Amino acid sequence: MKLNRKGQTLVEYVLIISLITVVAIGLVKIFGGYLQDAVTKMGCNISGKEYVEGEKVGGGYCSGDENKLFE
């Protein structure tokens, strides 16, 4: 009986971690563009360039950047 409880606990931990992973992936997909814009804005401020807002969320870039990789 003791072995079954250890196995059950392990399965419960795996299920909890799986659920957390699925939720985290969903949140990144939903808010990923906003996070990318926030990081780009900070990078523009640090480098002294002006932030140019993109047509859609996550499409912003720093003025003067010739390579717009994330459009």
N, CA, C and O atoms as a Tripos MOL2 file, in Angstrom:
@<TRIPOS>MOLECULE
protein
  284   283    71     0     0
PROTEIN
NO_CHARGES

@<TRIPOS>ATOM
      1 N           0.8200   -1.1880    0.0000 N.3       1 MET1
      2 CA          0.0000    0.0000    0.0000 C.3       1 MET1
      3 C           0.8680    1.2570    0.0000 C.2       1 MET1
      4 O           0.4930    2.2710   -0.5890 O.2       1 MET1
      5 N           2.0120    1.1940    0.6520 N.am      2 LYS2
      6 CA          2.8910    2.3480    0.7330 C.3       2 LYS2
      7 C           3.4410    2.7190   -0.6500 C.2       2 LYS2
      8 O           3.5720    3.9040   -0.9570 O.2       2 LYS2
      9 N           3.7620    1.7350   -1.4820 N.am      3 LEU3
     10 CA          4.2730    2.0000   -2.8200 C.3       3 LEU3
     11 C           3.2150    2.6730   -3.6840 C.2       3 LEU3
     12 O           3.5440    3.5520   -4.4810 O.2       3 LEU3
     13 N           1.9770    2.2880   -3.5450 N.am      4 ASN4
     14 CA          0.9120    2.9000   -4.3340 C.3       4 ASN4
     15 C           0.7460    4.3790   -4.0020 C.2       4 ASN4
     16 O           0.4710    5.1870   -4.8880 O.2       4 ASN4
     17 N           0.9100    4.7320   -2.7410 N.am      5 ARG5
     18 CA          0.7770    6.1380   -2.3440 C.3       5 ARG5
     19 C           1.9180    6.9750   -2.9180 C.2       5 ARG5
     20 O           1.7010    8.1120   -3.3370 O.2       5 ARG5
     21 N           3.1250    6.4250   -2.9410 N.am      6 LYS6
     22 CA          4.2520    7.1620   -3.5190 C.3       6 LYS6
     23 C           4.0190    7.3860   -5.0060 C.2       6 LYS6
     24 O           4.2690    8.4750   -5.5220 O.2       6 LYS6
     25 N           3.5430    6.3630   -5.6860 N.am      7 GLY7
     26 CA          3.2520    6.4970   -7.1100 C.3       7 GLY7
     27 C           2.1280    7.4820   -7.3670 C.2       7 GLY7
     28 O           2.1770    8.2580   -8.3210 O.2       7 GLY7
     29 N           1.1200    7.4480   -6.5170 N.am      8 GLN8
     30 CA         -0.0020    8.3700   -6.6570 C.3       8 GLN8
     31 C           0.4600    9.8090   -6.4470 C.2       8 GLN8
     32 O           0.0490   10.7050   -7.1840 O.2       8 GLN8
     33 N           1.2910   10.0320   -5.4700 N.am      9 THR9
     34 CA          1.8070   11.3720   -5.2000 C.3       9 THR9
     35 C           2.6330   11.8770   -6.3770 C.2       9 THR9
     36 O           2.5220   13.0410   -6.7630 O.2       9 THR9
     37 N           3.4530   11.0110   -6.9440 N.am     10 LEU10
     38 CA          4.2630   11.3910   -8.0990 C.3      10 LEU10
     39 C           3.3770   11.7720   -9.2760 C.2      10 LEU10
     40 O           3.6400   12.7640   -9.9550 O.2      10 LEU10
     41 N           2.3420   11.0010   -9.5190 N.am     11 VAL11
     42 CA          1.4210   11.3030  -10.6180 C.3      11 VAL11
     43 C           0.7210   12.6380  -10.3680 C.2      11 VAL11
     44 O           0.5360   13.4230  -11.2970 O.2      11 VAL11
     45 N           0.3370   12.8950   -9.1340 N.am     12 GLU12
     46 CA         -0.3080   14.1660   -8.8130 C.3      12 GLU12
     47 C           0.6400   15.3340   -9.0670 C.2      12 GLU12
     48 O           0.2270   16.3570   -9.6130 O.2      12 GLU12
     49 N           1.8900   15.1930   -8.6830 N.am     13 TYR13
     50 CA          2.8700   16.2530   -8.9340 C.3      13 TYR13
     51 C           3.0530   16.4900  -10.4300 C.2      13 TYR13
     52 O           3.1350   17.6360  -10.8700 O.2      13 TYR13
     53 N           3.1170   15.4290  -11.2030 N.am     14 VAL14
     54 CA          3.2800   15.5570  -12.6540 C.3      14 VAL14
     55 C           2.0660   16.2680  -13.2540 C.2      14 VAL14
     56 O           2.2190   17.1200  -14.1290 O.2      14 VAL14
     57 N           0.8770   15.9280  -12.7950 N.am     15 LEU15
     58 CA         -0.3320   16.5840  -13.3030 C.3      15 LEU15
     59 C          -0.3650   18.0680  -12.9430 C.2      15 LEU15
     60 O          -0.7630   18.8950  -13.7630 O.2      15 LEU15
     61 N           0.0430   18.4030  -11.7430 N.am     16 ILE16
     62 CA          0.0700   19.8070  -11.3270 C.3      16 ILE16
     63 C           1.0770   20.5880  -12.1570 C.2      16 ILE16
     64 O           0.7820   21.6920  -12.6140 O.2      16 ILE16
     65 N           2.2600   20.0270  -12.3550 N.am     17 ILE17
     66 CA          3.2860   20.6980  -13.1650 C.3      17 ILE17
     67 C           2.8170   20.8420  -14.6070 C.2      17 ILE17
     68 O           3.0670   21.8690  -15.2380 O.2      17 ILE17
     69 N           2.1430   19.8320  -15.1320 N.am     18 SER18
     70 CA          1.6150   19.9050  -16.4970 C.3      18 SER18
     71 C           0.5760   21.0110  -16.6200 C.2      18 SER18
     72 O           0.5800   21.7590  -17.5970 O.2      18 SER18
     73 N          -0.3050   21.1180  -15.6480 N.am     19 LEU19
     74 CA         -1.3240   22.1630  -15.6710 C.3      19 LEU19
     75 C          -0.6890   23.5520  -15.6140 C.2      19 LEU19
     76 O          -1.0950   24.4530  -16.3490 O.2      19 LEU19
     77 N           0.2900   23.7220  -14.7570 N.am     20 ILE20
     78 CA          0.9860   25.0080  -14.6540 C.3      20 ILE20
     79 C           1.6760   25.3460  -15.9760 C.2      20 ILE20
     80 O           1.6670   26.5010  -16.4020 O.2      20 ILE20
     81 N           2.2680   24.3520  -16.6190 N.am     21 THR21
     82 CA          2.9440   24.5650  -17.8940 C.3      21 THR21
     83 C           1.9640   25.0040  -18.9690 C.2      21 THR21
     84 O           2.2490   25.9320  -19.7260 O.2      21 THR21
     85 N           0.8200   24.3510  -19.0450 N.am     22 VAL22
     86 CA         -0.1860   24.7030  -20.0520 C.3      22 VAL22
     87 C          -0.6950   26.1280  -19.8220 C.2      22 VAL22
     88 O          -0.8660   26.8820  -20.7800 O.2      22 VAL22
     89 N          -0.9340   26.4960  -18.5800 N.am     23 VAL23
     90 CA         -1.3890   27.8540  -18.2640 C.3      23 VAL23
     91 C          -0.3130   28.8740  -18.6310 C.2      23 VAL23
     92 O          -0.6220   29.9230  -19.1960 O.2      23 VAL23
     93 N           0.9390   28.5760  -18.3160 N.am     24 ALA24
     94 CA          2.0360   29.4980  -18.6330 C.3      24 ALA24
     95 C           2.1700   29.6960  -20.1410 C.2      24 ALA24
     96 O           2.3680   30.8200  -20.6020 O.2      24 ALA24
     97 N           2.0660   28.6230  -20.9060 N.am     25 ILE25
     98 CA          2.1550   28.7280  -22.3670 C.3      25 ILE25
     99 C           1.0030   29.5730  -22.9040 C.2      25 ILE25
    100 O           1.2010   30.4060  -23.7890 O.2      25 ILE25
    101 N          -0.1830   29.3630  -22.3770 N.am     26 GLY26
    102 CA         -1.3350   30.1550  -22.8000 C.3      26 GLY26
    103 C          -1.1610   31.6330  -22.5060 C.2      26 GLY26
    104 O          -1.4920   32.4790  -23.3370 O.2      26 GLY26
    105 N          -0.6440   31.9480  -21.3270 N.am     27 LEU27
    106 CA         -0.4310   33.3520  -20.9630 C.3      27 LEU27
    107 C           0.6210   34.0110  -21.8430 C.2      27 LEU27
    108 O           0.4790   35.1740  -22.2220 O.2      27 LEU27
    109 N           1.6710   33.2750  -22.1670 N.am     28 VAL28
    110 CA          2.7090   33.8340  -23.0430 C.3      28 VAL28
    111 C           2.1440   34.0740  -24.4340 C.2      28 VAL28
    112 O           2.4680   35.0800  -25.0640 O.2      28 VAL28
    113 N           1.3060   33.1710  -24.9220 N.am     29 LYS29
    114 CA          0.6970   33.3670  -26.2450 C.3      29 LYS29
    115 C          -0.2300   34.5790  -26.2450 C.2      29 LYS29
    116 O          -0.2690   35.3320  -27.2180 O.2      29 LYS29
    117 N          -0.9710   34.7680  -25.1590 N.am     30 ILE30
    118 CA         -1.9060   35.8860  -25.0900 C.3      30 ILE30
    119 C          -1.1670   37.2130  -24.9180 C.2      30 ILE30
    120 O          -1.4630   38.1800  -25.6200 O.2      30 ILE30
    121 N          -0.2130   37.2660  -23.9950 N.am     31 PHE31
    122 CA          0.4510   38.5170  -23.6520 C.3      31 PHE31
    123 C           1.8390   38.6610  -24.2660 C.2      31 PHE31
    124 O           2.5420   39.6220  -23.9510 O.2      31 PHE31
    125 N           2.2510   37.7510  -25.1180 N.am     32 GLY32
    126 CA          3.6020   37.7720  -25.6780 C.3      32 GLY32
    127 C           3.9220   39.0320  -26.4490 C.2      32 GLY32
    128 O           5.0170   39.5790  -26.3160 O.2      32 GLY32
    129 N           2.9790   39.5040  -27.2590 N.am     33 GLY33
    130 CA          3.2090   40.7150  -28.0370 C.3      33 GLY33
    131 C           3.3850   41.9390  -27.1580 C.2      33 GLY33
    132 O           4.2250   42.7970  -27.4300 O.2      33 GLY33
    133 N           2.5820   42.0130  -26.0940 N.am     34 TYR34
    134 CA          2.6940   43.1360  -25.1640 C.3      34 TYR34
    135 C           4.0380   43.1040  -24.4390 C.2      34 TYR34
    136 O           4.6610   44.1440  -24.2270 O.2      34 TYR34
    137 N           4.4810   41.9050  -24.0620 N.am     35 LEU35
    138 CA          5.7850   41.7760  -23.4080 C.3      35 LEU35
    139 C           6.9070   42.1640  -24.3600 C.2      35 LEU35
    140 O           7.8650   42.8280  -23.9640 O.2      35 LEU35
    141 N           6.7850   41.7490  -25.6110 N.am     36 GLN36
    142 CA          7.8070   42.0790  -26.6020 C.3      36 GLN36
    143 C           7.8750   43.5910  -26.8120 C.2      36 GLN36
    144 O           8.9650   44.1570  -26.9070 O.2      36 GLN36
    145 N           6.7140   44.2470  -26.8860 N.am     37 ASP37
    146 CA          6.7050   45.7050  -27.0290 C.3      37 ASP37
    147 C           7.3450   46.3910  -25.8270 C.2      37 ASP37
    148 O           8.0940   47.3550  -25.9870 O.2      37 ASP37
    149 N           7.0550   45.8990  -24.6290 N.am     38 ALA38
    150 CA          7.6230   46.5050  -23.4200 C.3      38 ALA38
    151 C           9.1430   46.3860  -23.4090 C.2      38 ALA38
    152 O           9.8370   47.3430  -23.0640 O.2      38 ALA38
    153 N           9.6600   45.2260  -23.7810 N.am     39 VAL39
    154 CA         11.1120   45.0230  -23.8110 C.3      39 VAL39
    155 C          11.7400   45.8870  -24.9010 C.2      39 VAL39
    156 O          12.8150   46.4530  -24.7020 O.2      39 VAL39
    157 N          11.0770   45.9890  -26.0450 N.am     40 THR40
    158 CA         11.5960   46.8190  -27.1330 C.3      40 THR40
    159 C          11.6310   48.2860  -26.7250 C.2      40 THR40
    160 O          12.5980   48.9870  -27.0220 O.2      40 THR40
    161 N          10.5810   48.7610  -26.0440 N.am     41 LYS41
    162 CA         10.5600   50.1510  -25.5680 C.3      41 LYS41
    163 C          11.7220   50.4190  -24.6220 C.2      41 LYS41
    164 O          12.3840   51.4520  -24.7200 O.2      41 LYS41
    165 N          11.9670   49.4880  -23.7080 N.am     42 MET42
    166 CA         13.0860   49.6610  -22.7750 C.3      42 MET42
    167 C          14.4090   49.6850  -23.5220 C.2      42 MET42
    168 O          15.2840   50.4940  -23.2160 O.2      42 MET42
    169 N          14.5570   48.7970  -24.5030 N.am     43 GLY43
    170 CA         15.7870   48.7610  -25.2910 C.3      43 GLY43
    171 C          16.0020   50.0460  -26.0710 C.2      43 GLY43
    172 O          17.1290   50.5250  -26.1920 O.2      43 GLY43
    173 N          14.9160   50.6040  -26.6030 N.am     44 CYS44
    174 CA         15.0200   51.8770  -27.3270 C.3      44 CYS44
    175 C          15.4640   52.9890  -26.3920 C.2      44 CYS44
    176 O          16.3160   53.8040  -26.7470 O.2      44 CYS44
    177 N          14.8870   53.0210  -25.1970 N.am     45 ASN45
    178 CA         15.2720   54.0540  -24.2300 C.3      45 ASN45
    179 C          16.7320   53.9270  -23.8320 C.2      45 ASN45
    180 O          17.4360   54.9310  -23.7210 O.2      45 ASN45
    181 N          17.1910   52.7100  -23.6170 N.am     46 ILE46
    182 CA         18.5810   52.4940  -23.2120 C.3      46 ILE46
    183 C          19.5430   52.9070  -24.3210 C.2      46 ILE46
    184 O          20.5860   53.5050  -24.0540 O.2      46 ILE46
    185 N          19.1890   52.5850  -25.5710 N.am     47 SER47
    186 CA         20.0870   52.8900  -26.6840 C.3      47 SER47
    187 C          19.9220   54.3130  -27.2050 C.2      47 SER47
    188 O          20.6550   54.7300  -28.1020 O.2      47 SER47
    189 N          18.9640   55.0660  -26.6520 N.am     48 GLY48
    190 CA         18.7770   56.4490  -27.0680 C.3      48 GLY48
    191 C          18.0190   56.6000  -28.3710 C.2      48 GLY48
    192 O          18.0600   57.6670  -28.9840 O.2      48 GLY48
    193 N          17.3330   55.5670  -28.8040 N.am     49 LYS49
    194 CA         16.5560   55.6300  -30.0420 C.3      49 LYS49
    195 C          15.0850   55.8430  -29.7060 C.2      49 LYS49
    196 O          14.6620   55.6950  -28.5590 O.2      49 LYS49
    197 N          14.3280   56.1880  -30.7220 N.am     50 GLU50
    198 CA         12.8990   56.4260  -30.5360 C.3      50 GLU50
    199 C          12.1210   55.1570  -30.8670 C.2      50 GLU50
    200 O          12.4060   54.4820  -31.8570 O.2      50 GLU50
    201 N          11.1450   54.8420  -30.0350 N.am     51 TYR51
    202 CA         10.3070   53.6630  -30.2480 C.3      51 TYR51
    203 C           9.2350   53.9870  -31.2830 C.2      51 TYR51
    204 O           8.5390   54.9960  -31.1730 O.2      51 TYR51
    205 N           9.1080   53.1260  -32.2840 N.am     52 VAL52
    206 CA          8.0820   53.2700  -33.3150 C.3      52 VAL52
    207 C           7.0940   52.1280  -33.1390 C.2      52 VAL52
    208 O           7.4650   50.9550  -33.1870 O.2      52 VAL52
    209 N           5.8270   52.4870  -32.9340 N.am     53 GLU53
    210 CA          4.7970   51.4730  -32.7010 C.3      53 GLU53
    211 C           4.4760   50.7560  -34.0080 C.2      53 GLU53
    212 O           4.3380   51.3950  -35.0510 O.2      53 GLU53
    213 N           4.3590   49.4460  -33.9550 N.am     54 GLY54
    214 CA          4.0510   48.6550  -35.1340 C.3      54 GLY54
    215 C           2.5670   48.6390  -35.4420 C.2      54 GLY54
    216 O           1.7540   49.1730  -34.6880 O.2      54 GLY54
    217 N           2.2250   48.0170  -36.5670 N.am     55 GLU55
    218 CA          0.8240   47.9330  -36.9710 C.3      55 GLU55
    219 C           0.0170   47.0380  -36.0420 C.2      55 GLU55
    220 O          -1.1710   47.2710  -35.8190 O.2      55 GLU55
    221 N           0.6670   46.0180  -35.5040 N.am     56 LYS56
    222 CA         -0.0250   45.1190  -34.5810 C.3      56 LYS56
    223 C           0.8140   44.9550  -33.3220 C.2      56 LYS56
    224 O           1.9720   45.3700  -33.2730 O.2      56 LYS56
    225 N           0.2220   44.3510  -32.3190 N.am     57 VAL57
    226 CA          0.9000   44.1630  -31.0370 C.3      57 VAL57
    227 C           2.1450   43.3070  -31.2460 C.2      57 VAL57
    228 O           2.0850   42.2540  -31.8810 O.2      57 VAL57
    229 N           3.2610   43.7610  -30.7130 N.am     58 GLY58
    230 CA          4.5200   43.0400  -30.8510 C.3      58 GLY58
    231 C           5.3070   43.4440  -32.0790 C.2      58 GLY58
    232 O           6.3720   42.8850  -32.3380 O.2      58 GLY58
    233 N           4.8050   44.4060  -32.8450 N.am     59 GLY59
    234 CA          5.4690   44.8110  -34.0780 C.3      59 GLY59
    235 C           6.2730   46.0900  -33.9660 C.2      59 GLY59
    236 O           6.7800   46.5850  -34.9720 O.2      59 GLY59
    237 N           6.4020   46.6360  -32.7700 N.am     60 GLY60
    238 CA          7.1480   47.8760  -32.5920 C.3      60 GLY60
    239 C           8.6450   47.6650  -32.7620 C.2      60 GLY60
    240 O           9.1520   46.5510  -32.6250 O.2      60 GLY60
    241 N           9.3440   48.7620  -33.0640 N.am     61 TYR61
    242 CA         10.7930   48.6840  -33.2430 C.3      61 TYR61
    243 C          11.4090   50.0420  -32.9240 C.2      61 TYR61
    244 O          10.7020   51.0400  -32.7800 O.2      61 TYR61
    245 N          12.7150   50.0660  -32.8180 N.am     62 CYS62
    246 CA         13.4420   51.3070  -32.5630 C.3      62 CYS62
    247 C          13.7230   51.9990  -33.8890 C.2      62 CYS62
    248 O          14.0710   51.3450  -34.8720 O.2      62 CYS62
    249 N          13.5720   53.3200  -33.9200 N.am     63 SER63
    250 CA         13.8660   54.0500  -35.1510 C.3      63 SER63
    251 C          15.3510   53.9180  -35.4590 C.2      63 SER63
    252 O          16.1950   53.9610  -34.5630 O.2      63 SER63
    253 N          15.6470   53.7600  -36.7210 N.am     64 GLY64
    254 CA         17.0330   53.5840  -37.1270 C.3      64 GLY64
    255 C          17.4310   52.1280  -37.2590 C.2      64 GLY64
    256 O          18.5150   51.8300  -37.7610 O.2      64 GLY64
    257 N          16.5760   51.2130  -36.8190 N.am     65 ASP65
    258 CA         16.8660   49.7880  -36.9860 C.3      65 ASP65
    259 C          16.4800   49.3710  -38.3980 C.2      65 ASP65
    260 O          15.3130   49.4540  -38.7820 O.2      65 ASP65
    261 N          17.4420   48.9340  -39.1480 N.am     66 GLU66
    262 CA         17.1670   48.5050  -40.5170 C.3      66 GLU66
    263 C          16.5980   47.0910  -40.5540 C.2      66 GLU66
    264 O          15.7800   46.7720  -41.4170 O.2      66 GLU66
    265 N          17.0290   46.2460  -39.6230 N.am     67 ASN67
    266 CA         16.5280   44.8710  -39.5570 C.3      67 ASN67
    267 C          15.3620   44.8120  -38.5920 C.2      67 ASN67
    268 O          15.5580   44.8490  -37.3770 O.2      67 ASN67
    269 N          14.1760   44.7220  -39.1070 N.am     68 LYS68
    270 CA         12.9870   44.5760  -38.2770 C.3      68 LYS68
    271 C          12.6400   43.0920  -38.2650 C.2      68 LYS68
    272 O          11.8160   42.6270  -39.0520 O.2      68 LYS68
    273 N          13.2790   42.3630  -37.3670 N.am     69 LEU69
    274 CA         13.1740   40.9070  -37.3710 C.3      69 LEU69
    275 C          11.8140   40.3940  -36.9440 C.2      69 LEU69
    276 O          11.4120   39.3100  -37.3670 O.2      69 LEU69
    277 N          11.1000   41.1330  -36.1260 N.am     70 PHE70
    278 CA          9.8970   40.5830  -35.5160 C.3      70 PHE70
    279 C           8.6110   41.1180  -36.1260 C.2      70 PHE70
    280 O           7.5820   41.1350  -35.4500 O.2      70 PHE70
    281 N           8.6340   41.5450  -37.3520 N.am     71 GLU71
    282 CA          7.4040   42.0230  -37.9910 C.3      71 GLU71
    283 C           6.7150   40.9060  -38.7000 C.2      71 GLU71
    284 O           5.6600   41.1130  -39.3000 O.2      71 GLU71
@<TRIPOS>BOND
     1     1     2 1
     2     2     3 1
     3     3     4 2
     4     3     5 am
     5     5     6 1
     6     6     7 1
     7     7     8 2
     8     7     9 am
     9     9    10 1
    10    10    11 1
    11    11    12 2
    12    11    13 am
    13    13    14 1
    14    14    15 1
    15    15    16 2
    16    15    17 am
    17    17    18 1
    18    18    19 1
    19    19    20 2
    20    19    21 am
    21    21    22 1
    22    22    23 1
    23    23    24 2
    24    23    25 am
    25    25    26 1
    26    26    27 1
    27    27    28 2
    28    27    29 am
    29    29    30 1
    30    30    31 1
    31    31    32 2
    32    31    33 am
    33    33    34 1
    34    34    35 1
    35    35    36 2
    36    35    37 am
    37    37    38 1
    38    38    39 1
    39    39    40 2
    40    39    41 am
    41    41    42 1
    42    42    43 1
    43    43    44 2
    44    43    45 am
    45    45    46 1
    46    46    47 1
    47    47    48 2
    48    47    49 am
    49    49    50 1
    50    50    51 1
    51    51    52 2
    52    51    53 am
    53    53    54 1
    54    54    55 1
    55    55    56 2
    56    55    57 am
    57    57    58 1
    58    58    59 1
    59    59    60 2
    60    59    61 am
    61    61    62 1
    62    62    63 1
    63    63    64 2
    64    63    65 am
    65    65    66 1
    66    66    67 1
    67    67    68 2
    68    67    69 am
    69    69    70 1
    70    70    71 1
    71    71    72 2
    72    71    73 am
    73    73    74 1
    74    74    75 1
    75    75    76 2
    76    75    77 am
    77    77    78 1
    78    78    79 1
    79    79    80 2
    80    79    81 am
    81    81    82 1
    82    82    83 1
    83    83    84 2
    84    83    85 am
    85    85    86 1
    86    86    87 1
    87    87    88 2
    88    87    89 am
    89    89    90 1
    90    90    91 1
    91    91    92 2
    92    91    93 am
    93    93    94 1
    94    94    95 1
    95    95    96 2
    96    95    97 am
    97    97    98 1
    98    98    99 1
    99    99   100 2
   100    99   101 am
   101   101   102 1
   102   102   103 1
   103   103   104 2
   104   103   105 am
   105   105   106 1
   106   106   107 1
   107   107   108 2
   108   107   109 am
   109   109   110 1
   110   110   111 1
   111   111   112 2
   112   111   113 am
   113   113   114 1
   114   114   115 1
   115   115   116 2
   116   115   117 am
   117   117   118 1
   118   118   119 1
   119   119   120 2
   120   119   121 am
   121   121   122 1
   122   122   123 1
   123   123   124 2
   124   123   125 am
   125   125   126 1
   126   126   127 1
   127   127   128 2
   128   127   129 am
   129   129   130 1
   130   130   131 1
   131   131   132 2
   132   131   133 am
   133   133   134 1
   134   134   135 1
   135   135   136 2
   136   135   137 am
   137   137   138 1
   138   138   139 1
   139   139   140 2
   140   139   141 am
   141   141   142 1
   142   142   143 1
   143   143   144 2
   144   143   145 am
   145   145   146 1
   146   146   147 1
   147   147   148 2
   148   147   149 am
   149   149   150 1
   150   150   151 1
   151   151   152 2
   152   151   153 am
   153   153   154 1
   154   154   155 1
   155   155   156 2
   156   155   157 am
   157   157   158 1
   158   158   159 1
   159   159   160 2
   160   159   161 am
   161   161   162 1
   162   162   163 1
   163   163   164 2
   164   163   165 am
   165   165   166 1
   166   166   167 1
   167   167   168 2
   168   167   169 am
   169   169   170 1
   170   170   171 1
   171   171   172 2
   172   171   173 am
   173   173   174 1
   174   174   175 1
   175   175   176 2
   176   175   177 am
   177   177   178 1
   178   178   179 1
   179   179   180 2
   180   179   181 am
   181   181   182 1
   182   182   183 1
   183   183   184 2
   184   183   185 am
   185   185   186 1
   186   186   187 1
   187   187   188 2
   188   187   189 am
   189   189   190 1
   190   190   191 1
   191   191   192 2
   192   191   193 am
   193   193   194 1
   194   194   195 1
   195   195   196 2
   196   195   197 am
   197   197   198 1
   198   198   199 1
   199   199   200 2
   200   199   201 am
   201   201   202 1
   202   202   203 1
   203   203   204 2
   204   203   205 am
   205   205   206 1
   206   206   207 1
   207   207   208 2
   208   207   209 am
   209   209   210 1
   210   210   211 1
   211   211   212 2
   212   211   213 am
   213   213   214 1
   214   214   215 1
   215   215   216 2
   216   215   217 am
   217   217   218 1
   218   218   219 1
   219   219   220 2
   220   219   221 am
   221   221   222 1
   222   222   223 1
   223   223   224 2
   224   223   225 am
   225   225   226 1
   226   226   227 1
   227   227   228 2
   228   227   229 am
   229   229   230 1
   230   230   231 1
   231   231   232 2
   232   231   233 am
   233   233   234 1
   234   234   235 1
   235   235   236 2
   236   235   237 am
   237   237   238 1
   238   238   239 1
   239   239   240 2
   240   239   241 am
   241   241   242 1
   242   242   243 1
   243   243   244 2
   244   243   245 am
   245   245   246 1
   246   246   247 1
   247   247   248 2
   248   247   249 am
   249   249   250 1
   250   250   251 1
   251   251   252 2
   252   251   253 am
   253   253   254 1
   254   254   255 1
   255   255   256 2
   256   255   257 am
   257   257   258 1
   258   258   259 1
   259   259   260 2
   260   259   261 am
   261   261   262 1
   262   262   263 1
   263   263   264 2
   264   263   265 am
   265   265   266 1
   266   266   267 1
   267   267   268 2
   268   267   269 am
   269   269   270 1
   270   270   271 1
   271   271   272 2
   272   271   273 am
   273   273   274 1
   274   274   275 1
   275   275   276 2
   276   275   277 am
   277   277   278 1
   278   278   279 1
   279   279   280 2
   280   279   281 am
   281   281   282 1
   282   282   283 1
   283   283   284 2
@<TRIPOS>SUBSTRUCTURE
     1 MET1         2 RESIDUE 1 A MET
     2 LYS2         6 RESIDUE 1 A LYS
     3 LEU3        10 RESIDUE 1 A LEU
     4 ASN4        14 RESIDUE 1 A ASN
     5 ARG5        18 RESIDUE 1 A ARG
     6 LYS6        22 RESIDUE 1 A LYS
     7 GLY7        26 RESIDUE 1 A GLY
     8 GLN8        30 RESIDUE 1 A GLN
     9 THR9        34 RESIDUE 1 A THR
    10 LEU10       38 RESIDUE 1 A LEU
    11 VAL11       42 RESIDUE 1 A VAL
    12 GLU12       46 RESIDUE 1 A GLU
    13 TYR13       50 RESIDUE 1 A TYR
    14 VAL14       54 RESIDUE 1 A VAL
    15 LEU15       58 RESIDUE 1 A LEU
    16 ILE16       62 RESIDUE 1 A ILE
    17 ILE17       66 RESIDUE 1 A ILE
    18 SER18       70 RESIDUE 1 A SER
    19 LEU19       74 RESIDUE 1 A LEU
    20 ILE20       78 RESIDUE 1 A ILE
    21 THR21       82 RESIDUE 1 A THR
    22 VAL22       86 RESIDUE 1 A VAL
    23 VAL23       90 RESIDUE 1 A VAL
    24 ALA24       94 RESIDUE 1 A ALA
    25 ILE25       98 RESIDUE 1 A ILE
    26 GLY26      102 RESIDUE 1 A GLY
    27 LEU27      106 RESIDUE 1 A LEU
    28 VAL28      110 RESIDUE 1 A VAL
    29 LYS29      114 RESIDUE 1 A LYS
    30 ILE30      118 RESIDUE 1 A ILE
    31 PHE31      122 RESIDUE 1 A PHE
    32 GLY32      126 RESIDUE 1 A GLY
    33 GLY33      130 RESIDUE 1 A GLY
    34 TYR34      134 RESIDUE 1 A TYR
    35 LEU35      138 RESIDUE 1 A LEU
    36 GLN36      142 RESIDUE 1 A GLN
    37 ASP37      146 RESIDUE 1 A ASP
    38 ALA38      150 RESIDUE 1 A ALA
    39 VAL39      154 RESIDUE 1 A VAL
    40 THR40      158 RESIDUE 1 A THR
    41 LYS41      162 RESIDUE 1 A LYS
    42 MET42      166 RESIDUE 1 A MET
    43 GLY43      170 RESIDUE 1 A GLY
    44 CYS44      174 RESIDUE 1 A CYS
    45 ASN45      178 RESIDUE 1 A ASN
    46 ILE46      182 RESIDUE 1 A ILE
    47 SER47      186 RESIDUE 1 A SER
    48 GLY48      190 RESIDUE 1 A GLY
    49 LYS49      194 RESIDUE 1 A LYS
    50 GLU50      198 RESIDUE 1 A GLU
    51 TYR51      202 RESIDUE 1 A TYR
    52 VAL52      206 RESIDUE 1 A VAL
    53 GLU53      210 RESIDUE 1 A GLU
    54 GLY54      214 RESIDUE 1 A GLY
    55 GLU55      218 RESIDUE 1 A GLU
    56 LYS56      222 RESIDUE 1 A LYS
    57 VAL57      226 RESIDUE 1 A VAL
    58 GLY58      230 RESIDUE 1 A GLY
    59 GLY59      234 RESIDUE 1 A GLY
    60 GLY60      238 RESIDUE 1 A GLY
    61 TYR61      242 RESIDUE 1 A TYR
    62 CYS62      246 RESIDUE 1 A CYS
    63 SER63      250 RESIDUE 1 A SER
    64 GLY64      254 RESIDUE 1 A GLY
    65 ASP65      258 RESIDUE 1 A ASP
    66 GLU66      262 RESIDUE 1 A GLU
    67 ASN67      266 RESIDUE 1 A ASN
    68 LYS68      270 RESIDUE 1 A LYS
    69 LEU69      274 RESIDUE 1 A LEU
    70 PHE70      278 RESIDUE 1 A PHE
    71 GLU71      282 RESIDUE 1 A GLU
